[in-house]
Amino acid sequence: MSDQHKFETKAIRGQMKRTSFREHSNPMFLTSSFVFPSAEDMRDTFAGQQEGIIYSRYSNPNTDEFIHKVCAMEGTEDGFATASGMAAVFASMAAFLEQGDHVLASRAVFGSTHQILTQILSKWGVTHTYVDPMDVDSWEAFIQPNTKMLVLESPSNPGLALVDLEKVGQLAKKHNLIFNIDNCFATPYLQRPIEYGADLIVHSATKWMDGQGRVLAGLVCGTKEMIDKVRFFCRHTGPALSPFNAWILSKSLETLHVRMDRHCSNALFLAQALENVPGIQRVFYPYLPSHPQHQLAKRQMKQGGGMVTIEVEGGITRGQRFLNSIQLCSLSSNLGDTRTIVTHPASTTHSKLSPEERLTVGITDGMVRISVGLENATDILADLKQALEASQ
Ligand SMILES: *Cc1c(COP(=O)(O)O)cnc(C)c1O
């Protein structure tokens, strides 16, 4: 496989070398450690002078294959895989930030990323400032002499706000900042942050990458120089991905493009249809012309993604009644699954915030997040419509 191959070919053929059994599909290496033919081989492998796998906390053929495939998709030199998306987010920050450093972060970051910034890194003397994801022009005014990193997601959860990646890339370059993006919602199939100068690309592979709700995983991608730092941090702090989960994920990636095409076409169908349904105040979807950043979405995303967010009339109680009336879709906190999943952020993930605090992160009381699955789109629509009627 070469770098000239297209995305789909990389997803399917980007596999490790075959073993002496010449298997067609990749075997699983459920082993904690590896043996050496001699003391000299062992010495040279430990010293990094000879290629070789030592121990599965450091690397493993299955995790290497998974990393290799995602790096080919993202166009990055190197990567490190972790046991969950949050371990990847944390490693991407902890490997670089020191006491006294400052982070500029989009206000619309994943809940646990917010907790890392406010509750964990703050204990170690790393400060942060939140900025508006939809207005990158306003960010420069918040840069301090000790600002080291820009942290963002695009599209955001659950409001589907976009961040202009080209502008972020220019800002990062001008001020010599590390551009750290969580690309989970878009996947490398729809958006390649490397094209805008991203230094660290983080994923929760638990979501669309596996896409079938089976395993937790994450990874950080970047240049070899950046990933060397992440690798050092992870090798010695131990968030390694299980080879079993990596094996599952390498297979999952072979269908990522096929699944994403259908997730996106189902989502666009639903978004368009829901705009005309009474009882729904607003529909958020990057590829709808009514989305305030529709033009930007068309520039930086190949399609609109698999998430649709709606605002139902009637606030918190109606939102909950709506969820209780759902028959086909699942009520679950996960996303990026073959099965359509609906959640009500105001009564679940964001229930501890006051309504005013929720509004500052773009969440209204009637907001319902839909992770659009691969069922027939008209069946999904019918379920949502009947739930709206039943919850009146
Ligand atoms: C789910 C998610 C995470 C965390 O990933 P886990 O695999 O659950 O640890 C991080 N960022 C985004 C955008 C997510 O959706």
The ligand as a MOL file (V3000), in Angstrom:
LIG
                    3D

  0  0  0     0  0            999 V3000
M  V30 BEGIN CTAB
M  V30 COUNTS 15 15 0 0 0
M  V30 BEGIN ATOM
M  V30 1 C -16.9710 10.1640 23.4030 0
M  V30 2 C -16.0680 11.2900 23.1330 0
M  V30 3 C -14.8430 11.4090 23.8080 0
M  V30 4 C -14.4140 10.4040 24.8460 0
M  V30 5 O -14.1960 9.1580 24.3170 0
M  V30 6 P -14.2840 7.7980 25.1610 0
M  V30 7 O -13.8740 6.7670 24.1810 0
M  V30 8 O -15.6910 7.6680 25.6490 0
M  V30 9 O -13.3260 7.9410 26.3080 0
M  V30 10 C -14.0280 12.4680 23.4890 0
M  V30 11 N -14.3930 13.3920 22.5740 0
M  V30 12 C -15.5610 13.3210 21.9110 0
M  V30 13 C -15.9010 14.3580 20.9140 0
M  V30 14 C -16.4380 12.2660 22.1540 0
M  V30 15 O -17.6040 12.1960 21.4950 0
M  V30 END ATOM
M  V30 BEGIN BOND
M  V30 1 1 1 2
M  V30 2 1 2 3
M  V30 3 2 2 14
M  V30 4 1 3 4
M  V30 5 2 3 10
M  V30 6 1 4 5
M  V30 7 1 5 6
M  V30 8 2 6 7
M  V30 9 1 6 8
M  V30 10 1 6 9
M  V30 11 1 10 11
M  V30 12 2 11 12
M  V30 13 1 12 13
M  V30 14 1 12 14
M  V30 15 1 14 15
M  V30 END BOND
M  V30 END CTAB
M  END
